[in-house]
Amino acid sequence: MYNKIFKLIIAGLIVALAIWQFTEGNIGNGIMFIFLSLIFVFLYFKNEFILLAFLRLRKQDFHGAQNWLNKIKSPKQH
């Protein structure tokens, strides 16, 4: 869906925001931002279409999963 560079930039900005929250004394907010940045790091290594197809498979919607898998442009890379 999105370019991988944007995912890393967003994760880096969120980590910087988390560090700022730690220095301000807002430990809970900092931890929450760290967890939020881990989502973007996870999405850096996984394809979003595959994750959405797995969600469709959990609901036994095989046609919907096939639609998501067909949107992958180069399946050999993933």
Phi, psi and omega in degrees: 000304182246157178295144184294331179295321179296324178296318179291323178294316179296317178298319178295319178294322179291323177294320177297320176295322178295318178296320177297320178294324177296318181289333178279350179096004178266080186294318181298317178295321179297318179295319179298320179291327175298315178296322178296321178291331178294331176296317180290326176292320176298317180290341176294323184267342181246152177273133182296326181295325178293319178296319178292326177293321177296323177296322177292323179293327177296331179269008181063027178262084185288327178293317178295322178295320178296323178297317180293320180291330178290342180280351177286124186285316181229090186292342180292333181281338186259000000 
